[in-house]
Amino acid sequence: MIQVSEIGLVLDIVDQRNLIDTFFCYLGGKASLFVSHSVSSDYLLRIGNGIEETCNDDNVRLPDEICIPYTGEDDDVDRLIEEIFPSLETNMHNRDYITSQAILSTKNENVDKINMRFIDRFSGQEMVYHSFDVAVDDPNNNYPPEFLNSLTPSELPPHMLKLKVNCPVILLRNLDPPNGLCHGTRLIIRDFHINTIDAEIVLGQHAGKRVFLPRIPLCPSDDEIFPFKFKRTQFPLRLSFAMTVNKAQGHTIPHVGVYLPNPVFSHGQLYVALSRATTRSNVKILAAGEMVLSKNSNETYTKNIVYKEVLTS
């Protein structure tokens, strides 16, 4: 999710830019790949600047060729997976294949659902790590561990972290930035130990470096809505077959699937999701539920949120 305040930080420095220019600065130019190399650059510009034609409360029509028809059946997600990860069983241990595609969604609950489908299909040695959760300043034990285990705040790993050798993950904390272990670093799992995980950095200047990741104490950010504070000791990782749009910021992903069982809810979110891939032909979107408005069976509409005052301030 791109927060308005984050875009505002860029606009304080660069005035009177459109959203493409703004994101070009914010992401170090990586968001420009879709614009530069795709025949859909005009469409993406209109989405980013909020000037694409809308109907019924900010809904825009998606190009037919990037849409996967929504039927309401459970296998809709499987069809999206097959589009973005073709021949998964054959290529699942190919590092370039695994890191060249991802499915993006707006909420962690959607991402977790897709990641669990992937990890269940993935072959290889499996390890499940359970977190140690404790409420802070809770002498009366009002928040038992079983309750804390059920919580999955957006910036924390899950209580039950299910991994397999060669599966992709994303790092959730800055552990050692000079050596490539930053929040958002993508890695491949190589081996398991009781208190450490052996992983390989797969992108950037540190690609190919093997690292050992420890369990660390983690707390939800202050903007998480809880009436109490708690600490989770766990490996700071999430699976990254699928990831949130927020986590995909700054990454160029050749093949991108976008899963929208719920409408986008933040300024610029649809633009960011569509602009991760290098070409329009490498993007597929499955839009479902209340945000899909079909004038006929061949048209799909979804919400686009752009606060134009942010772009001109």
PAZAPA-4460 file (N, C-alpha, C; in steps of 0.05 Angstrom, whole numbers, plus 32768, in hexadecimal, padded with zeros to 4 digits):
% residues 313
    n_x    n_y    n_z   ca_x   ca_y   ca_z    c_x    c_y    c_z   seq   type   mol
   8011   7FE8   8000   8000   8000   8000   8012   8019   8000     1      M     A
   800D   802B   7FEE   801C   8044   7FED   800C   8059   7FFD     2      I     A
   8018   8061   8013   800B   8075   8024   800D   8090   8017     3      Q     A
   7FF8   80A1   801C   7FF8   80BC   8011   8011   80CB   801C     4      V     A
   8017   80C6   8035   802E   80D5   8041   8048   80CE   8033     5      S     A
   804B   80B5   8029   8063   80AE   801B   8066   80BC   8001     6      E     A
   8050   80BE   7FF2   8051   80CD   7FD9   8056   80EA   7FDF     7      I     A
   804A   80F4   7FF4   804E   8110   7FFC   806B   8116   8001     8      G     A
   807A   8103   800B   8097   8108   8010   80A5   810D   7FF6     9      L     A
   809D   80FF   7FE1   80AA   8104   7FC7   80A1   811F   7FBC    10      V     A
   8087   8125   7FBE   807D   813E   7FB3   8087   8157   7FC1    11      L     A
   8090   8154   7FDA   809D   816A   7FE7   80B6   8173   7FD9    12      D     A
   80C2   8160   7FCA   80DB   8166   7FBD   80D7   816B   7F9F    13      I     A
   80C5   815C   7F93   80C0   815F   7F76   80A3   8167   7F72    14      V     A
   809F   8180   7F6A   8084   818A   7F67   8079   8185   7F4B    15      D     A
   805E   8185   7F4A   8050   8184   7F30   8059   816C   7F1F    16      Q     A
   805C   8155   7F2B   8061   813D   7F1C   8048   812C   7F1A    17      R     A
   8046   811D   7F05   8030   8109   7F04   8038   80F1   7F14    18      N     A
   8026   80DE   7F17   802B   80C7   7F29   8042   80B6   7F1E    19      L     A
   8044   80B4   7F04   805A   80A4   7EF9   8075   80B0   7F01    20      I     A
   8078   80CB   7EFF   8091   80D8   7F07   8095   80D4   7F25    21      D     A
   8080   80D7   7F34   8083   80D4   7F51   808D   80B9   7F59    22      T     A
   8081   80A4   7F4D   808A   8089   7F54   80A5   8083   7F49    23      F     A
   80AC   8090   7F32   80C7   808C   7F27   80DC   8095   7F3A    24      F     A
   80D7   80AC   7F47   80E9   80B6   7F5B   80E9   80A5   7F74    25      C     A
   80D1   809E   7F7D   80CE   808F   7F96   80DB   8073   7F95    26      Y     A
   80D9   8066   7F7D   80E2   804B   7F7B   80FD   8049   7F6C    27      L     A
   810A   8060   7F68   8124   805F   7F5B   8122   8058   7F3E    28      G     A
   810C   805E   7F30   8109   8058   7F14   80FE   803D   7F0D    29      G     A
   80FB   802C   7F21   80F2   8010   7F1B   80D6   800F   7F11    30      K     A
   80C5   8022   7F19   80A9   8021   7F10   80A6   8029   7EF3    31      A     A
   80BB   8033   7EE7   80B9   803D   7ECB   80BA   8027   7EB7    32      S     A
   80C2   800F   7EBE   80C6   7FFA   7EAA   80AD   7FF4   7E9B    33      L     A
   8097   7FF1   7EA8   807D   7FEC   7E9B   8077   8002   7E88    34      F     A
   807B   801B   7E90   8075   8032   7E80   8086   8033   7E67    35      V     A
   80A0   802D   7E6A   80B3   8031   7E54   80B0   801B   7E3F    36      S     A
   80AA   8003   7E47   80AC   7FEC   7E35   8091   7FE0   7E2E    37      H     A
   807B   7FEC   7E37   8061   7FDF   7E32   8050   7FF1   7E21    38      S     A
   8040   7FE4   7E10   802D   7FF3   7DFF   8017   8000   7E10    39      V     A
   8015   7FF8   7E2A   7FFF   8003   7E3B   8008   801B   7E4B    40      S     A
   801D   8028   7E43   8027   803E   7E53   8012   8054   7E57    41      S     A
   8003   805B   7E43   7FEE   806F   7E46   7FD9   8067   7E5A    42      D     A
   7FD1   804E   7E59   7FBD   8044   7E6C   7FC8   8046   7E89    43      Y     A
   7FE1   803E   7E8C   7FED   803E   7EA7   7FF0   805B   7EB1    44      L     A
   7FF7   806D   7EA0   7FF8   8089   7EA7   7FDD   8094   7EB0    45      L     A
   7FC8   808C   7EA2   7FAD   8095   7EA9   7FA4   8089   7EC4    46      R     A
   7FAB   8070   7EC9   7FA5   8064   7EE3   7FB4   8072   7EF9    47      I     A
   7FCE   8077   7EF5   7FDE   8084   7F09   7FD6   80A0   7F0F    48      G     A
   7FCD   80AF   7EFB   7FC4   80CA   7F00   7FA7   80CD   7F05    49      N     A
   7F98   80B7   7F06   7F7C   80B8   7F0D   7F6A   80C4   7EF8    50      G     A
   7F72   80C2   7EDF   7F62   80CE   7EC9   7F57   80B9   7EB6    51      I     A
   7F5B   809F   7EBC   7F4E   808B   7EAC   7F2F   808D   7EB1    52      E     A
   7F20   8089   7E9C   7F03   808B   7E9E   7EF8   8078   7EB3    53      E     A
   7EE6   8082   7EC4   7EDB   8072   7EDA   7EBD   8070   7ED8    54      T     A
   7EB2   805D   7EE6   7E95   805A   7EE9   7E8F   804F   7F04    55      C     A
   7E78   8057   7F0F   7E6F   804C   7F29   7E84   804C   7F3E    56      N     A
   7E8B   8064   7F48   7E9C   8067   7F5F   7EB9   805E   7F5A    57      D     A
   7EC6   806C   7F47   7EE3   8069   7F42   7EEB   804E   7F37    58      D     A
   7ED9   803F   7F2B   7EE0   8026   7F1E   7EEA   802B   7F02    59      N     A
   7F01   801E   7EFB   7F0C   8021   7EE0   7F0B   8005   7ED3    60      V     A
   7F0A   8006   7EB8   7F09   7FED   7EA9   7F26   7FE3   7EA6    61      R     A
   7F2A   7FC9   7EAB   7F44   7FBD   7EA7   7F46   7FB2   7E8B    62      L     A
   7F5D   7FB3   7E7E   7F60   7FA8   7E63   7F59   7F8A   7E63    63      P     A
   7F49   7F83   7E4F   7F3F   7F67   7E4D   7F56   7F53   7E4D    64      D     A
   7F6C   7F5A   7E3F   7F81   7F45   7E3C   7F91   7F3F   7E55    65      E     A
   7F8E   7F50   7E6A   7F9D   7F4A   7E83   7F8B   7F3D   7E98    66      I     A
   7F71   7F3B   7E92   7F5E   7F31   7EA6   7F5A   7F12   7EA4    67      C     A
   7F59   7F06   7EBB   7F51   7EEA   7EBE   7F34   7EEA   7EC7    68      I     A
   7F22   7EDE   7EB7   7F05   7EE0   7EBE   7F00   7ED5   7EDB    69      P     A
   7EF0   7EE4   7EE9   7EE8   7EDC   7F04   7ECE   7ECC   7F03    70      Y     A
   7ECF   7EB4   7F0D   7EB7   7EA3   7F0D   7EAB   7E9F   7F29    71      T     A
   7EBA   7EA6   7F3D   7EB1   7EA2   7F58   7EB8   7E86   7F63    72      G     A
   7EC5   7E76   7F53   7ECD   7E5B   7F5C   7EE9   7E5D   7F69    73      E     A
   7EEE   7E49   7F79   7F07   7E48   7F88   7F1F   7E45   7F76    74      D     A
   7F1B   7E3A   7F5E   7F32   7E36   7F4C   7F3A   7E4F   7F3D    75      D     A
   7F2C   7E66   7F41   7F34   7E7F   7F35   7F51   7E85   7F3C    76      D     A
   7F58   7E83   7F56   7F73   7E88   7F5F   7F87   7E75   7F52    77      V     A
   7F7F   7E5C   7F4F   7F91   7E48   7F43   7F97   7E50   7F26    78      D     A
   7F83   7E5B   7F18   7F88   7E64   7EFC   7F9B   7E7B   7EFC    79      R     A
   7F99   7E8D   7F0F   7FAC   7EA4   7F11   7FC8   7E99   7F16    80      L     A
   7FCB   7E86   7F28   7FE5   7E7A   7F2E   7FF1   7E6D   7F15    81      I     A
   7FE0   7E5F   7F06   7FEA   7E52   7EED   7FF3   7E66   7ED8    82      E     A
   7FE5   7E7D   7ED7   7FED   7E92   7EC4   8008   7E9E   7ECB    83      E     A
   800D   7EA2   7EE5   8025   7EB0   7EED   803C   7E9D   7EF2    84      I     A
   8036   7E85   7EFC   804A   7E71   7F02   8045   7E58   7EF1    85      F     A
   8047   7E5A   7ED6   8042   7E42   7EC6   8057   7E2C   7ECC    86      P     A
   804E   7E13   7ECB   805F   7DFC   7ED0   806E   7DFF   7EEA    87      S     A
   8060   7E06   7EFF   806C   7E0A   7F19   807B   7DF1   7F23    88      L     A
   806F   7DDA   7F20   807B   7DC2   7F2B   8095   7DBC   7F1D    89      E     A
   8098   7DC3   7F04   80B1   7DBE   7EF5   80C7   7DD2   7EFC    90      T     A
   80BF   7DEB   7F02   80D2   7E00   7F05   80D6   7E0A   7F22    91      N     A
   80C9   7DFD   7F35   80C9   7E09   7F50   80E4   7E0B   7F5D    92      M     A
   80F8   7DFC   7F53   8113   7DFE   7F5F   8126   7E0F   7F4E    93      H     A
   811A   7E1D   7F3A   812A   7E2F   7F29   8128   7E4B   7F35    94      N     A
   813F   7E55   7F3F   813F   7E6F   7F4D   8134   7E86   7F3C    95      R     A
   813D   7E87   7F23   8135   7E9D   7F12   8117   7E9C   7F0D    96      D     A
   810C   7E84   7F0A   80EF   7E81   7F05   80E0   7E8B   7F1E    97      Y     A
   80E8   7E82   7F36   80D9   7E88   7F4E   80DA   7EA6   7F54    98      I     A
   80F0   7EB3   7F4E   80F2   7ED0   7F54   80E9   7EE2   7F3E    99      T     A
   80E1   7ED7   7F27   80D8   7EE8   7F10   80BA   7EEC   7F0F   100      S     A
   80AC   7EE1   7F22   808F   7EE4   7F22   8084   7EE6   7F3F   101      Q     A
   806E   7EF3   7F41   8061   7EF6   7F5B   8044   7EFE   7F57   102      A     A
   8034   7EF8   7F6B   8018   7F01   7F6B   8015   7F17   7F81   103      I     A
   8009   7F2D   7F7A   8006   7F43   7F8D   7FE9   7F46   7F95   104      L     A
   7FE4   7F4E   7FAE   7FC9   7F53   7FB7   7FCB   7F6A   7FCC   105      S     A
   7FB3   7F73   7FD4   7FB3   7F8B   7FE5   7FB5   7F84   8003   106      T     A
   7FAC   7F6C   800B   7FAB   7F66   8027   7FBB   7F4D   802D   107      K     A
   7FC5   7F4C   8046   7FD5   7F35   804E   7FC4   7F1B   804E   108      N     A
   7FAB   7F1D   8055   7F9B   7F05   8056   7F98   7EF8   803A   109      E     A
   7F97   7F09   8025   7F96   7EFE   800A   7FB1   7EF2   8003   110      N     A
   7FC6   7EFF   800A   7FE1   7EF6   8004   7FE7   7EDB   8012   111      V     A
   7FDF   7EDA   802B   7FE4   7EC1   803B   7FD5   7EAA   802E   112      D     A
   7FBD   7EAF   8025   7FAD   7E99   8019   7FBB   7E8E   8000   113      K     A
   7FC6   7EA0   7FEF   7FD3   7E97   7FD7   7FEE   7E89   7FDE   114      I     A
   7FFD   7E95   7FF1   8016   7E88   7FF8   8013   7E6C   8003   115      N     A
   7FFD   7E68   8012   7FF9   7E4D   801D   7FF2   7E39   8006   116      M     A
   7FE5   7E42   7FF1   7FE0   7E31   7FDA   7FFA   7E29   7FCD   117      R     A
   800C   7E3D   7FCA   8026   7E38   7FBE   8036   7E24   7FCE   118      F     A
   8039   7E2A   7FE8   804B   7E19   7FF8   8041   7DFC   7FFA   119      I     A
   8026   7DF9   7FF9   801C   7DDD   7FF9   8022   7DCE   7FDF   120      D     A
   8024   7DDD   7FC9   802B   7DD1   7FAF   8049   7DCD   7FAC   121      R     A
   8059   7DDC   7FBB   8076   7DDD   7FB8   8082   7DC3   7FC3   122      F     A
   8094   7DB7   7FB5   80A1   7D9F   7FBF   80BB   7DA7   7FCE   123      S     A
   80C5   7D94   7FDE   80DE   7D99   7FEC   80DB   7D96   800A   124      G     A
   80F2   7D96   8018   80F3   7D94   8035   80E3   7DAA   8042   125      Q     A
   80D2   7DA3   8055   80C1   7DB7   8062   80C9   7DBB   807F   126      E     A
   80C5   7DD4   8088   80C9   7DDA   80A4   80B4   7DEE   80AC   127      M     A
   80A8   7DEA   80C4   8095   7DFD   80CF   80A0   7E08   80E9   128      V     A
   80A2   7E23   80EA   80AC   7E31   8101   8094   7E40   810F   129      Y     A
   8091   7E3B   8128   807C   7E49   8138   8088   7E5F   8148   130      H     A
   807B   7E75   8149   8085   7E8C   8158   807F   7E8A   8176   131      S     A
   808E   7E9A   8185   8089   7E9D   81A2   807D   7EB8   81A6   132      F     A
   8064   7EB9   81AE   8055   7ED2   81B1   804F   7ED8   81CE   133      D     A
   8052   7EF2   81D6   804D   7EFA   81F1   8043   7F17   81F1   134      V     A
   802F   7F1C   8201   8025   7F37   8205   8038   7F47   8217   135      A     A
   803B   7F60   8211   804D   7F71   8221   803D   7F7D   8238   136      V     A
   8048   7F7D   8250   803B   7F88   8267   801F   7F7C   826B   137      D     A
   801E   7F62   826D   8004   7F53   8271   8007   7F40   8288   138      D     A
   8009   7F4B   82A1   800D   7F3A   82B8   7FF6   7F27   82BE   139      P     A
   7FDE   7F2F   82B5   7FC6   7F1E   82BB   7FC0   7F0A   82A5   140      N     A
   7FD1   7F09   8291   7FCE   7EF6   827B   7FB3   7EF9   826D   141      N     A
   7FAC   7F12   8267   7F93   7F18   8259   7F94   7F0F   823C   142      N     A
   7FAD   7F0D   8231   7FB0   7F06   8215   7FC1   7EEC   8213   143      Y     A
   7FB5   7ED5   8215   7FC4   7EBC   8215   7FD2   7EB7   81FA   144      P     A
   7FE7   7EA7   81FA   7FF6   7EA2   81E2   7FE5   7E98   81CB   145      P     A
   7FD1   7E88   81D0   7FC0   7E7D   81BB   7FB2   7E93   81AC   146      E     A
   7FAA   7EA8   81BA   7F9D   7EBF   81AD   7FB2   7ECF   819D   147      F     A
   7FC9   7ED4   81A8   7FDE   7EE2   819A   7FE7   7ED4   8181   148      L     A
   7FE8   7EB9   8183   7FF0   7EA9   816C   7FDD   7EAE   8154   149      N     A
   7FC4   7EB4   8159   7FB0   7EB7   8144   7FB3   7ED2   8135   150      S     A
   7FC2   7EE4   813F   7FC5   7EFF   8134   7FDC   7EFF   811F   151      L     A
   7FD6   7F0D   8109   7FEB   7F0F   80F4   7FEC   7F2C   80EA   152      T     A
   7FF7   7F3E   80FA   7FFA   7F5A   80F1   800A   7F5C   80D7   153      P     A
   8006   7F71   80C8   8011   7F73   80AD   8030   7F72   80AC   154      S     A
   803D   7F7C   80C0   805A   7F7D   80C0   8068   7F67   80CF   155      E     A
   8058   7F53   80D7   8064   7F3C   80E6   8061   7F22   80D6   156      L     A
   8074   7F10   80DA   8070   7EF5   80CE   8059   7EE7   80DC   157      P     A
   804F   7ED2   80CF   8039   7EC3   80DC   8043   7EB2   80F4   158      P     A
   8031   7EAB   8105   8038   7E9A   811C   8043   7E7F   8111   159      H     A
   8036   7E74   80FE   803F   7E5B   80F2   804C   7E61   80D7   160      M     A
   8066   7E60   80D6   8075   7E66   80BD   807D   7E4C   80B0   161      L     A
   806F   7E45   809A   8073   7E2C   808C   8085   7E32   8073   162      K     A
   809C   7E25   8072   80AF   7E29   805D   80B9   7E0F   8051   163      L     A
   80C3   7E11   8039   80CF   7DF9   802C   80E9   7E03   801E   164      K     A
   80FC   7DF0   801C   8115   7DF6   800F   810F   7E00   7FF2   165      V     A
   811C   7E16   7FEA   811A   7E23   7FD0   8102   7E34   7FCD   166      N     A
   80F2   7E38   7FE2   80DB   7E4A   7FDF   80E4   7E67   7FE3   167      C     A
   80D6   7E7A   7FD6   80DE   7E97   7FD8   80D1   7EA4   7FF1   168      P     A
   80E0   7EB6   7FFD   80D7   7EC5   8015   80DF   7EE2   8012   169      V     A
   80D3   7EF3   8023   80DA   7F0F   8023   80E0   7F16   8040   170      I     A
   80F5   7F26   8044   80FE   7F2E   805F   80ED   7F45   8069   171      L     A
   80E5   7F44   8083   80D3   7F58   808E   80E1   7F6C   80A0   172      L     A
   80FB   7F6A   80A3   810A   7F7D   80B4   8125   7F82   80A9   173      R     A
   8131   7F99   80B0   814D   7F9F   80AA   815E   7F90   80BE   174      N     A
   816C   7F7C   80B4   817E   7F6C   80C6   819B   7F74   80C3   175      L     A
   81A3   7F78   80AA   81BF   7F7F   80A4   81C1   7F8D   8089   176      D     A
   81B7   7FA6   8087   81B6   7FB3   806D   81D0   7FB4   805D   177      P     A
   81E7   7FB9   8069   8200   7FB9   8059   8205   7F9F   804B   178      P     A
   81FA   7F89   8055   81FE   7F6F   8048   81E5   7F65   803A   179      N     A
   81D3   7F77   8035   81BC   7F70   8024   81A3   7F67   8032   180      G     A
   81A4   7F65   804D   818C   7F5C   805C   817B   7F74   8065   181      L     A
   816B   7F7D   8052   8159   7F95   8057   813C   7F8C   8057   182      C     A
   812C   7F9D   8062   810F   7F99   8061   8107   7F98   8043   183      H     A
   80FB   7F82   803A   80F3   7F7F   801E   8106   7F6E   800E   184      G     A
   811D   7F66   8019   812F   7F55   800A   8122   7F3A   8004   185      T     A
   8125   7F31   7FEB   811A   7F17   7FE3   812F   7F01   7FE5   186      R     A
   8128   7EEA   7FF0   813B   7ED5   7FF3   812E   7EBA   7FEC   187      L     A
   813F   7EA6   7FE9   8137   7E8A   7FE4   8141   7E7A   7FFC   188      I     A
   812F   7E69   8007   8137   7E58   801E   8149   7E41   8013   189      I     A
   815F   7E3D   8021   8172   7E28   8019   8174   7E11   802D   190      R     A
   8171   7E17   8047   8173   7E01   805A   8167   7E0B   8075   191      D     A
   8161   7DF8   8086   8155   7DFE   80A0   8166   7DF5   80B7   192      F     A
   8165   7E05   80CC   8171   7DFE   80E6   815D   7E05   80FC   193      H     A
   8162   7DFC   8114   814F   7E01   8129   814C   7E1F   812F   194      I     A
   8162   7E2D   8130   8161   7E4A   8138   8169   7E5D   8122   195      N     A
   8170   7E52   810A   8177   7E63   80F4   816C   7E57   80DA   196      T     A
   816A   7E68   80C6   8162   7E5F   80AB   8178   7E68   8098   197      I     A
   8181   7E55   8087   8195   7E5A   8073   8186   7E63   8059   198      D     A
   818C   7E7B   8050   817E   7E86   8038   8192   7E93   8026   199      A     A
   8189   7E98   800D   8199   7EA5   7FF9   818B   7EBE   7FEE   200      E     A
   819A   7ED4   7FEE   818F   7EED   7FE3   818E   7EE9   7FC4   201      I     A
   8178   7EF1   7FB8   8174   7EEA   7F9C   8174   7F02   7F89   202      V     A
   8173   7F1A   7F93   8172   7F32   7F82   8185   7F47   7F8D   203      L     A
   818D   7F59   7F7B   819E   7F70   7F83   81BB   7F69   7F84   204      G     A
   81CB   7F7C   7F8E   81E8   7F79   7F8E   81F2   7F62   7F9F   205      Q     A
   81E1   7F59   7FB2   81E9   7F43   7FC3   81DE   7F28   7FBA   206      H     A
   81D3   7F27   7FA2   81C7   7F0E   7F98   81DB   7EF7   7F99   207      A     A
   81D2   7EE0   7FA3   81E3   7EC9   7FA5   81F0   7EC6   7FC0   208      G     A
   81EF   7EDA   7FD1   81FB   7ED8   7FEC   81EA   7EC7   7FFE   209      K     A
   81F7   7EB4   800C   81E9   7EA3   801F   81EA   7EB1   803B   210      R     A
   81D4   7EB0   8048   81D1   7EBD   8062   81C3   7EAB   8076   211      V     A
   81C8   7EAF   8090   81BA   7EA1   80A5   81A8   7EB4   80B3   212      F     A
   818E   7EAE   80B4   817A   7EC0   80C0   8172   7EB6   80DB   213      L     A
   8171   7EC7   80F0   816A   7EBE   810B   814D   7EC5   8111   214      P     A
   8142   7EB8   8125   8129   7EC1   8131   812F   7EDB   8140   215      R     A
   811C   7EEE   813E   8120   7F07   814D   8105   7F0F   8159   216      I     A
   8105   7F1F   816E   80EC   7F2A   8179   80E1   7F40   8168   217      P     A
   80C8   7F3F   8162   80BB   7F52   8151   80A1   7F5D   815E   218      L     A
   809C   7F76   815A   8083   7F82   8165   8074   7F8F   814E   219      C     A
   8059   7F8F   814F   8049   7F9D   813B   8050   7FBB   813B   220      P     A
   804D   7FC7   8124   8051   7FE4   8122   803C   7FF3   8132   221      S     A
   8041   800C   8138   802F   801C   8148   8014   8020   813B   222      D     A
   8013   801E   8120   7FF9   8024   8113   7FE7   800B   8111   223      D     A
   7FF1   7FF4   811B   7FDF   7FDD   811E   7FCB   7FE2   8135   224      E     A
   7FB2   7FDC   8130   7F9D   7FE2   8143   7F99   7FCB   8157   225      I     A
   7FA8   7FCC   816D   7FA5   7FB9   8182   7FA4   7FC8   819C   226      F     A
   7F94   7FBF   81AF   7F92   7FCC   81C9   7FA8   7FC4   81DC   227      P     A
   7FBC   7FB6   81D2   7FD2   7FAC   81E2   7FEB   7FA9   81D0   228      F     A
   8002   7FA5   81DC   801A   7FA0   81CD   8023   7F83   81D2   229      K     A
   802D   7F77   81BC   8037   7F5C   81BF   8051   7F59   81AF   230      F     A
   8060   7F44   81B6   8079   7F3F   81A9   8079   7F23   819E   231      K     A
   8081   7F20   8185   8083   7F06   8178   80A0   7F00   8171   232      R     A
   80AA   7EEA   817A   80C5   7EE1   8173   80C3   7ECC   815D   233      T     A
   80CD   7ED4   8146   80C9   7EC3   812E   80DE   7ECB   8119   234      Q     A
   80E2   7EBB   8105   80F3   7EC3   80EF   80E5   7ED9   80E0   235      F     A
   80F2   7EEF   80D9   80E5   7F06   80CD   80E0   7F02   80AF   236      P     A
   80D1   7EEE   80A8   80CD   7EE6   808C   80AF   7EE1   8086   237      L     A
   80A8   7EE6   806D   808F   7EDD   8062   8094   7ED0   8047   238      R     A
   8084   7EBC   8040   8085   7EB2   8024   8080   7EC8   8010   239      L     A
   808D   7EC6   7FF8   8089   7EDB   7FE5   8082   7ED1   7FC9   240      S     A
   8075   7EBA   7FC7   8068   7EB3   7FAE   8054   7EC9   7FA8   241      F     A
   8046   7ED1   7FBD   8033   7EE8   7FBC   803C   7EFC   7FD1   242      A     A
   8037   7F15   7FCC   803E   7F2A   7FE0   802B   7F41   7FDC   243      M     A
   802B   7F52   7FF1   8019   7F6A   7FEF   8026   7F7E   7FDB   244      T     A
   8015   7F8F   7FD1   801E   7FA4   7FBF   8033   7FB5   7FCE   245      V     A
   8030   7FB9   7FE8   8043   7FC8   7FF7   805F   7FBB   7FF6   246      N     A
   8060   7FA1   7FFA   8079   7F93   7FFA   8086   7F92   7FDF   247      K     A
   8076   7F95   7FCA   8081   7F95   7FAE   808D   7FAF   7FA6   248      A     A
   8089   7FC4   7FB6   8095   7FDE   7FAF   80B3   7FDB   7FAB   249      Q     A
   80BD   7FE8   7F96   80DA   7FE7   7F91   80E3   7FCF   7F83   250      G     A
   80D2   7FBB   7F7E   80DA   7FA3   7F70   80CF   7FA3   7F54   251      H     A
   80DF   7F9A   7F41   80D6   7F95   7F26   80D2   7F77   7F23   252      T     A
   80BA   7F6E   7F1C   80B4   7F52   7F1B   80AA   7F4C   7EFF   253      I     A
   80B9   7F3D   7EEF   80B2   7F39   7ED3   8096   7F2F   7ECE   254      P     A
   808C   7F1D   7EDE   8071   7F12   7EDB   8061   7F17   7EF4   255      H     A
   804B   7F25   7EF2   803B   7F2D   7F09   801E   7F25   7F06   256      V     A
   8013   7F19   7F1B   7FF7   7F14   7F1D   7FEC   7F27   7F33   257      G     A
   7FD4   7F32   7F2E   7FC8   7F43   7F42   7FAD   7F37   7F4A   258      V     A
   7FAB   7F32   7F64   7F93   7F24   7F70   7F84   7F39   7F80   259      Y     A
   7F6C   7F3F   7F77   7F5B   7F53   7F85   7F40   7F48   7F8C   260      L     A
   7F3F   7F38   7FA2   7F25   7F30   7FAC   7F17   7F46   7FBA   261      P     A
   7F25   7F5C   7FC1   7F1A   7F74   7FCD   7F25   7F8C   7FBD   262      N     A
   7F17   7FA2   7FBE   7F20   7FBA   7FAF   7F3A   7FC4   7FBA   263      P     A
   7F4A   7FD2   7FAA   7F61   7FE1   7FB4   7F56   7FF6   7FC8   264      V     A
   7F66   7FFE   7FDB   7F5C   8010   7FF0   7F6F   8027   7FF5   265      F     A
   7F83   802A   7FE4   7F97   803F   7FEA   7F9F   804E   7FD0   266      S     A
   7FA6   8066   7FD3   7FAF   8077   7FBE   7FC6   806A   7FAE   267      H     A
   7FC2   8067   7F94   7FD7   805D   7F82   7FDB   803F   7F83   268      G     A
   7FCB   8030   7F91   7FD0   8014   7F95   7FCD   8004   7F7B   269      Q     A
   7FB8   800A   7F6B   7FB4   7FFB   7F52   7FCC   8001   7F3F   270      L     A
   7FD4   801A   7F3E   7FEB   8021   7F2D   8004   8011   7F35   271      Y     A
   800A   8010   7F4F   8022   8002   7F58   8020   7FE4   7F50   272      V     A
   8009   7FD8   7F54   8006   7FBB   7F4E   800A   7FB6   7F30   273      A     A
   7FFF   7FC7   7F1F   8002   7FC2   7F02   801D   7FC9   7EF7   274      L     A
   802C   7FDA   7F06   8046   7FE3   7EFB   805E   7FD3   7F04   275      S     A
   805A   7FBD   7F12   8071   7FAD   7F1B   807D   7F9D   7F04   276      R     A
   806D   7F95   7EF0   8076   7F84   7EDA   8084   7F95   7EC5   277      A     A
   8093   7F88   7EB3   80A1   7F96   7E9F   8091   7F9B   7E86   278      T     A
   807D   7F8B   7E80   806C   7F8F   7E69   804F   7F87   7E70   279      T     A
   803D   7F93   7E61   8020   7F8D   7E66   801A   7F70   7E62   280      R     A
   8027   7F63   7E4F   8021   7F46   7E4A   8029   7F35   7E62   281      S     A
   8039   7F3F   7E74   8041   7F2F   7E8C   8031   7F35   7EA4   282      N     A
   801A   7F42   7EA1   8008   7F48   7EB8   7FEE   7F3A   7EB4   283      V     A
   7FE4   7F2D   7EC9   7FC9   7F22   7EC9   7FBC   7F2B   7EE3   284      K     A
   7FA2   7F30   7EE2   7F93   7F3A   7EF9   7F7A   7F2A   7EFD   285      I     A
   7F75   7F22   7F15   7F5C   7F14   7F1D   7F4D   7F26   7F30   286      L     A
   7F39   7F34   7F27   7F29   7F46   7F37   7F0E   7F39   7F3D   287      A     A
   7F07   7F39   7F57   7EEF   7F2A   7F5F   7EDF   7F3A   7F72   288      A     A
   7EC7   7F30   7F77   7EB6   7F3B   7F8D   7EA8   7F55   7F85   289      G     A
   7EA5   7F66   7F9A   7E94   7F7D   7F97   7E9E   7F92   7F85   290      E     A
   7EB8   7F92   7F7E   7EC3   7FA7   7F6E   7EC1   7FA2   7F50   291      M     A
   7EB8   7F8A   7F48   7EB7   7F84   7F2C   7E9B   7F8B   7F21   292      V     A
   7E9B   7F9C   7F0E   7E82   7FA4   7F01   7E83   7F9C   7EE4   293      L     A
   7E73   7F8B   7EDB   7E74   7F81   7EC0   7E5D   7F8C   7EB0   294      S     A
   7E63   7F9E   7E9E   7E4E   7FA8   7E8C   7E46   7F91   7E79   295      K     A
   7E5A   7F81   7E72   7E55   7F68   7E64   7E6A   7F54   7E6D   296      N     A
   7E68   7F3C   7E64   7E7A   7F27   7E6E   7E97   7F2B   7E67   297      S     A
   7E9D   7F3E   7E55   7EB9   7F41   7E4D   7EC6   7F59   7E5A   298      N     A
   7EB9   7F67   7E6C   7EC5   7F7F   7E78   7EC8   7F7B   7E96   299      E     A
   7EDF   7F84   7EA1   7EE4   7F82   7EBD   7EEC   7F9E   7EC7   300      T     A
   7EDF   7FA6   7EDD   7EE4   7FC0   7EE9   7EEF   7FBD   7F05   301      Y     A
   7F00   7FCF   7F0D   7F0A   7FCE   7F29   7F10   7FEB   7F32   302      T     A
   7F11   7FEE   7F4C   7F14   8009   7F58   7F31   8013   7F54   303      K     A
   7F33   802D   7F4E   7F4D   803A   7F4D   7F4C   8053   7F5F   304      N     A
   7F5D   8054   7F73   7F5D   806B   7F86   7F75   807C   7F81   305      I     A
   7F70   8095   7F7A   7F85   80A9   7F76   7F7C   80C3   7F82   306      V     A
   7F8C   80CE   7F94   7F86   80E8   7FA0   7F96   80FD   7F90   307      Y     A
   7F87   810B   7F7E   7F95   811D   7F6B   7FA2   8134   7F79   308      K     A
   7F97   813C   7F91   7FA4   8152   7F9F   7FC0   814B   7FA8   309      E     A
   7FC6   8131   7FAC   7FE1   8129   7FB3   7FF4   812E   7F9C   310      V     A
   7FEA   8129   7F84   7FFB   812C   7F6C   8002   8149   7F65   311      L     A
   7FF1   815B   7F6E   7FF5   8177   7F66   7FFE   8189   7F7E   312      T     A
   8001   817D   7F96   8008   818D   7FAD   8025   8194   7FAC   313      S     A
***
